[in-house]
Amino acid sequence: MEALVIHAAGDLRVENIPTPELRSGQLKVRVRCGGICGSDLHYYQHGGFGTIRVKEPMVLGHEVAGVIEAVGAGVSSFTAGERIAVSPSQPCGACQYCQKGLQNHCLDMRYYGSAMRTPHVQGAFRQEIVIETSQAHRLADQVSDGEGSMAEPLAVALHAVRRAGSLIGKHVLVTGCGPIGALVIVAARRAGAAHIVATDMSAFTLSKALKVGADEVVNVAEEPGGLSRFTTDKGQFDVLFEASGNERALRGAFDALRPRSIIVQVGLGGEMTLPINTIVAKEFDLRGAFRFHEEFATAVEMINKGLVDLKPLISATLSYRDSARAFALAADRSQAMKVILNFD
C-alpha cells in the first residue's frame, strides 16, 4: 500500500510500505480520510517541534477515519464494512498513570505519527492500517468521513474544556483560532459558556470562529489593544483558553482576566517568560491540557448525534498524492482551517 512518509523538513514522499499482519482481536481498516494537524505541519516544515526531531522515516498522520476491511479472530463487536473513526492513542494500560486513569500521561504511550520515541511510532496517513478494537469508534451514516477524522482534534478541545472545570454561565476568552482554538469554542459553547470572545491575527480564522459559536472576535493584528475594553474592574473573563502557543497572546490576556481566573494552556510553542507577580496578585490558576483519553469516545458521540457542527471548519479535501499542495494550504491561515487528505 501507499503512505505519506516524512524523511526530513520539506521531504514528504508517497512510498510503498507493507500492511501489518492482522492478528487476533484486531481490525484491518481502509483509511478514507485524514486531517492535517499542527504537529504534522511542524514535522513537514521544520522536521519536528521543540526538542523532538525526525530521526528516521516516519509515516505522518493521526486524525483518520475509514472503513473496516477485515476483523481478526475472536472479534465479535465489529464487522467488515462498518465505518469508524480511529483513535490514535494507544496507552499501555499497565503503568502507574494508566492505573490512575491518566492514560494521556502513559509511560509507554504509542501515539500515531510521533517521533517522541525511537523507533518512531508510525502514523496513519496510509491506505490501510491495522488497529486494536479499542481504537475503533463507529460513525453514524449521516456523518462524513471528513467529519469523522475530526474526532481527534475535537477530543483535544474537550479535554481542555474539562481541565477548566464548569463553564456554565462563564465568560470565556480564546486566544488563537486555528483548528484547535475553533474547536475549543465549539466545546466551550456546548459546556455552557455564556459569552465567548476569540482573538487571532487572521480575519479568515476569526470568521470561522464566529460561525462555530464565538460571540465576539478581536483581530489583534488590526487592533493590538482590542482587549483593553475588557480590562475594567480588574478584568471581565473567568476563563482563558490559550490555543496559539504564543507568549504575547498569553501575557496580553492577563489584564482582561478577573481575579482567580482559570488559564488553560492548550497551544504548544517555545518556552515562555511569565509575569509571576501578576499571577500571584490576581490569584490565577494556570493549568495545562495535553491530549485526551476518554474524550475521544465523547467526541464521536457528539458528532454522531449532531450536537456539534464541524463542517464550517473543513476548508478543502485533496488527494494524499497531492500532499505538497495540501500541506501548503493547511499552513495558510488566510484561506484554510482544516485540510483533509483523501486516501480513497
N, C-alpha and C positions, 0 to 999 in steps of 0.2 A: 504494500500500500504506500501511498504518498503522505508526507508530513512536512510541516514547516519547521526547519531546523536552524537555530541560531548558532553561528560559529564565533562571531565577534561583532563589535559595534558596526552596524551597517551591512553585515554579511549574513543575510537570511536566505536560505535556499530551500527549494522544494526537492526533497530526497526520498528515495525508496527505503523503507525500513520494514522489518518483519513484524507481523502481528503476533503478540504473545499468545502462547498456548492457553486455550480455555480450560480451566480446571474446575474441579468440583466446587459448587457453591458460588460460581462466578457468572458474569454475563458478558457476552460479546456485543458491543454497541457500534452501530454505524453512526458516526458523527455527522450531523447535518449542519449545525451552525456553531460558531464560536465567536464570542465578543472579544475585541482587543481591549485589554486592560492597561492601566497606567504602568504597571510593572512590566508588561510586555513591551511597551514603548521605551521604557528605560533600558531594557536589555538590547533593544534594536538600535536605539540612538547612542547609548553610552557603554554598552557591554555589561551593564549591571547598575546597581544603585548602592549608595553608601559604600561600605567595605565589601559588598557582595559583587563578585565578578564571574563571568562565564569562563570556566577553565577547560571545558570540553564541549563538543557539540551537544546541543540540548533542544529537544522539541519544545516549542513555546506553547502557551495557552492553558487556561484553567476555567474559562467560562463557556461551557458547552452544553448542548442538548442534542439528542439523537434518537434513534430507534433501535430496540433490541433485535439483534440478528439471530442470536442463539443463546440458550441457557445451559449452564453446566449441570452435571449430575447432582441430584439432591435439591435442586431449586424448584420450589412449588409456588413461590409468591409472585413470580413474574413469568410472562410468556413471550415468545418471539412475536414481534410486530407492535409491541407497546412502545409508545413514545415517552421519553423520560428527560428530565434534567439531571445532570451528573454533578454530584458534589466532588470538588477536587481535593477535599480534606480527608486524610487517612491517618488519624491518631492511632497510637499503638493500643490504647485501652488498658494497659497494664502499669504504666508509670504512676508516680505519686499524684501528678496533676490530673491525669485521666481519671484516676480513682476518686479525686475530689470534685469531679465534674467540670474541670478546667481544661477540657480537651484542646482548646486553642493554644494552650501552653505545653502541649505534649513534648516530652523529652526526646521522642523518637518519631516526630511528625514527618510524614511524607505528603507533600503538597505539590500538585501538578505544576510543572514548568518552573521549578525553583532551583536556583544554584546555591542555596544556603547550605547545602550539604554536598559532599563529594563521595561517591559518584552523584551527579546531579539527579534530581527527580524529573524524569521525562514528562513533558506536558501532553495536552490533549488536542492540539491542532494537528490532527491526523485523520485519515479516513475511517479507521477502526480503532477501537480501544477495548481492552478487557478490564472490567471493574468488579468490585465486590458488590453484593446485593445491597449492602448498607449505604452505598453511594447513589443508588437509583431512586428517583422520586418521580412518580407518574405525572404527566401533563394532561390537562383536560383537552378535549377535542377542539375546543374553540381557541385554544392558546397556540400562537405560532411558535415555531422553533426559535425564532429570534427572541421572542419574549421569554421563552424557557431558558435560554442561555443567560438571561439577565438575573436569574435567581441568585447567582453567587454575589454580584455586587449589591443586590438588594439585601442579602443576608448580612453583608458587612455593615450596611446602613442600619439594619435592625439591631445589630449588636451594639453599635454606637449609641443608638437611642436608648437601649436597655441600660447602658452604662450611666446614662444621665439620670435614671430614676423616673418618677412620674412627671409627665409633661402636661397633665391636664390643667388647662387654664393658664399655662405659662407663656411668656413672651420669649421667643427664640430667635437667635441670630445665627446664621450660617455663613461662614466666610469661605469662599471658593465654591464655584458652582459647576465644576466638571461633573462627570457621571456620578461619582460618589456623593458629592455635595448635593446634587439634584435629588438623588435617592434618599439622602438624609431628610430632605424637605418632605418627600413622599411619606417616609416613615414617621417623621415628627407630626405631620398632619393626622395620620391615622392614630397616633398615640395621644391626640387630644390637645396639641398646642393651640393656643388661642390666637396668636399672631406670630407670623414668621417673616423676618426680613433677611434678604440674601444679598451678599456682596460678591463682586467679581470685577475683572478688568475687561470682560468681553460682553458686548451688547447681545451677541448671539446666545451665549450661555445664560445670560440673565433673562432673555425672552423665554427660554425653556424653563427656567426656574419658576416664572410666573405661570406657565402652563401646567406645572405639576404641583402647584399649591402654595407658592410664596405669595404673601400679601403685598409686600413692597420689595423693591430691589434698589441697590445703590451701585452705580458704576464708579468704582474708586479710581479708575484711570481718568475719567472726565470730571469727577467730583472727589478729590482726595480727602476733603473734610466732610464727606457726606454723612458720616456717623455722628457728627457733632450735635445734631438735633436730638440725639438720643442720650445725651450726657447729663441732662438736668437732673437735679435731686440725686446725685451720685450714680446715675445710670438707669436705664429703662428695661434691660433684658435680664431674664432669670437664668438663661442657659445659652452658652455659646458652643456651637459645633464648628471647630476649625478644620476645614477639609482641604486647604490649599497646601499645607506643609510649609508655609512662608512665615518667617518670623515677624515681618512687618504687619501681616494680617492679624496675627495673634496679639501682638503688642498694641496695635491700633484699635483693637476692640475693647481694651480694658476699661477705658473711660466710659464706655456705653453700658457696662455691666453693673448691675446692682450689687451692693454688699452681699456676700455669701452666695454669689452666683456659682453655678457649676460650669466648668470648662471641660469639654470633651475634645481631646486632640485626636483627630482621625487621620489627617494628612501626614505623610512622611516626607521630610525634606532633609536639609542639613541640620547640624546641631544649632541650637538657639541660645541666645542670652536673654534672660527674662528679668523684668523689674521685680525682684523679690519683695522689696518694700511695699509695692502696691498690692501684691498677692497677700502679704501679711495684713496690711492695713484694711483691705476690703474683704479679708477672710475668704478668698476664693478657694474653691475646691477643684484642683486640677486632676483630671483623670485621662488615662489613655484608653484607646479602643483598638484591639488587634484581632483581625479576622473574625471568626464566628464558630459555632458548632451547631447546636440545635436550631439556630435561627434559619438554617438552610431549608429545613422542612417547613418552617413557618412561611418563609418567602414563597415557596412553591404553592402552598395552600392559598396564600393571599392572591397570587397571580391566577391560580385556577378559579377562584371564586369571584374574580373581577373586582376585588377590593382595592386594587391599585391599577393605574393605567400607565404602563411603561412605554407605550407606542410613541409618545412625543419625543422620547429620548433616543430612539433608533434613527440615526441620520442616513445610513446607507448600508446596503448589503452587497458585497463584492466577492468574487471567486477567490479562494485561497491561492490560486495560481497568479493572481494579480496583487500579491501581498505588498509590493513596494508602494503601489498607489493607495492601497488600503491603509497602510501604516502612516503614510504621509497625510492622508485625510484625517485619520484618527488624532494626529498630533496638532491639527489646525483647529483651535477653539473658535475661530471666526466663522466656521461653517460646519462643524461636526461635534456631536456629543459621543454617542456610542456607534462605532462602526462594526458591523457583523461580517464575519467571513463565512461563505457558503462552501461546504465540503461535499455537497451532492454532485 
